[in-house]
């Protein structure tokens, strides 16, 4: 669609390539602090369950009350069909991700700072303010998807006792990763490697 920012296909490509964490920045954004990846990952891991939530930097330009840049774990794309709801072309994606996880799973980090050079290129798309009417419903629907994911994850952990189970057979296997630890190790060349003699 005209004026639609292509964040969804870009973040889906990162997911498909196997990225564990996905950061959405703009091409006119400068990261001005060090160790921001560690800070973001540490925060995401602190959520319960881990990695279900969003974190973002402090940005003093533009709308400072929302996350104008964000970082999530790949779990985000296990929960949602797209990184941002497809109904939004450009505006309101920031509002949505700031609100959808709720206050306990959303954090703006004071020690991760970015500078958004908003006057360098100007606005390169036409803003569709009519899409604001979809925001509350999109947040509500997203919250329901998060709740369903967390409920399923907690039930699964109560049965199995751990996030660290490497494989599950039988009917419960459909709720676990398709690959077994042996298959993963084989792919990485750990199993069936030639022995040193």
PENORJO-V945280 format. One record per residue. RES is the residue in three letters. SS is DSSP state (~ for helix, > for strand, _ for the rest). PHI is phi in whole degrees, -180 to 180 (NA if undefined). OMEGA is omega in whole degrees, -180 to 180 (* if undefined). Layout:
BEGIN
res = (RES	RES)
ss = (SS	SS)
phi = (PHI	PHI)
omega = (OMEGA	OMEGA)
END
This chain:
BEGIN
res = (UNK	UNK	UNK	UNK	UNK	UNK	UNK	UNK	UNK	UNK	UNK	UNK	UNK	UNK	UNK	UNK	UNK	UNK	UNK	UNK	UNK	UNK	UNK	UNK	UNK	UNK	UNK	UNK	UNK	UNK	UNK	UNK	UNK	UNK	UNK	UNK	UNK	UNK	UNK	UNK	UNK	UNK	UNK	UNK	UNK	UNK	UNK	UNK	UNK	UNK	UNK	UNK	UNK	UNK	UNK	UNK	UNK	UNK	UNK	UNK	UNK	UNK	UNK	UNK	UNK	UNK	UNK	UNK	UNK	UNK	UNK	UNK	UNK	UNK	UNK	UNK	UNK	UNK	UNK	UNK	UNK	UNK	UNK	UNK	UNK	UNK	UNK	UNK	UNK	UNK	UNK	UNK	UNK	UNK	UNK	UNK	UNK	UNK	UNK	UNK	UNK	UNK	UNK	UNK	UNK	UNK	UNK	UNK	UNK	UNK	UNK	UNK	UNK	UNK	UNK	UNK	UNK	UNK	UNK	UNK	UNK	UNK	UNK	UNK	UNK	UNK	UNK	UNK	UNK	UNK	UNK	UNK	UNK	UNK	UNK	UNK	UNK	UNK	UNK	UNK	UNK	UNK	UNK	UNK	UNK	UNK	UNK	UNK	UNK	UNK	UNK	UNK	UNK	UNK	UNK	UNK	UNK	UNK	UNK	UNK	UNK	UNK	UNK	UNK	UNK	UNK	UNK	UNK	UNK	UNK	UNK	UNK	UNK	UNK	UNK	UNK	UNK	UNK	UNK	UNK	UNK	UNK	UNK	UNK	UNK	UNK	UNK	UNK	UNK	UNK	UNK	UNK	UNK	UNK	UNK	UNK	UNK)
ss = (_	_	_	_	_	_	~	~	~	~	~	~	~	~	~	~	_	_	_	_	>	>	>	>	_	_	_	_	>	>	>	_	_	_	_	~	~	~	~	~	~	~	~	~	~	~	_	_	_	_	_	_	_	>	>	>	>	>	>	_	_	_	_	_	_	_	_	_	_	>	>	>	>	_	_	~	~	~	~	_	_	_	_	_	_	_	_	_	_	_	_	_	~	~	~	~	~	~	~	~	_	_	~	~	~	>	>	>	>	>	>	>	>	>	>	>	_	~	~	~	~	_	_	_	_	_	_	_	~	~	~	~	~	~	~	~	~	~	~	~	~	~	~	~	~	~	~	~	~	~	~	~	~	~	~	~	~	~	~	~	_	_	_	_	_	_	_	_	_	~	~	~	~	~	~	_	_	_	_	_	~	~	~	~	~	~	~	_	_	_	_	_	_	_	_	_	_)
phi = (NA	-62	73	-86	-76	-83	-67	-61	-66	-67	-72	-65	-63	-61	-61	-64	-79	99	-59	-80	-124	-126	-116	-107	-122	-100	-74	-112	-111	-115	-87	-109	-123	-94	58	-69	-65	-60	-64	-66	-63	-59	-66	-62	-68	-79	-72	-123	-72	-58	69	-108	159	-138	-139	-152	-85	-80	-134	-91	-108	73	-79	-85	-90	-129	-81	-91	-143	-152	-139	-138	-85	-59	-53	-54	-87	-83	-83	-110	-69	-136	-59	-121	-56	-63	-69	-101	-83	-152	-67	81	-67	-65	-62	-61	-71	-68	-97	-64	-84	79	-66	-81	-123	-134	-146	-99	-86	-73	-98	-123	-119	-124	-113	-99	-80	-70	-95	-70	-109	75	-82	-106	-151	-88	-75	-107	-71	-66	-74	-60	-63	-89	-64	-60	-66	-64	-65	-63	-63	-64	-61	-67	-66	-64	-59	-63	-65	-64	-61	-63	-64	-67	-63	-62	-69	-65	-73	-92	83	-166	-82	-97	-64	-88	-157	-136	-107	78	-60	-73	-60	-68	-94	-125	-54	-70	-85	-86	-62	-63	-63	-64	-63	-64	-62	-81	81	-79	-88	62	-76	-61	-80	-78	-121)
omega = (178	179	177	178	-172	179	-178	178	179	-179	176	177	178	177	-178	177	175	179	176	-180	-177	180	178	177	175	-178	176	-179	178	177	-173	178	179	175	-179	178	179	-180	179	-179	180	179	180	179	-178	180	180	-2	-178	173	174	-177	-178	176	179	-180	169	179	-176	179	178	-179	-175	-179	-179	174	178	174	-175	180	178	169	179	174	-180	-180	166	-179	-174	178	178	180	173	178	-176	-179	-179	-180	-176	177	175	173	178	179	-178	-176	176	-174	-166	-178	180	-174	-178	-179	-179	-180	171	-175	178	-178	168	-173	173	174	-180	-177	-171	-180	-178	-178	-175	178	-175	178	176	-179	178	-176	180	-178	178	-179	180	-170	-177	179	179	177	180	180	178	177	178	177	178	-180	180	-180	-178	179	180	-179	-180	178	180	-180	178	180	-174	176	-176	169	-170	178	-175	178	-180	178	179	-175	-179	-179	180	-180	-176	178	-178	-178	173	179	180	179	179	180	179	179	-179	178	-180	176	179	176	179	-179	178	-179	*)
END
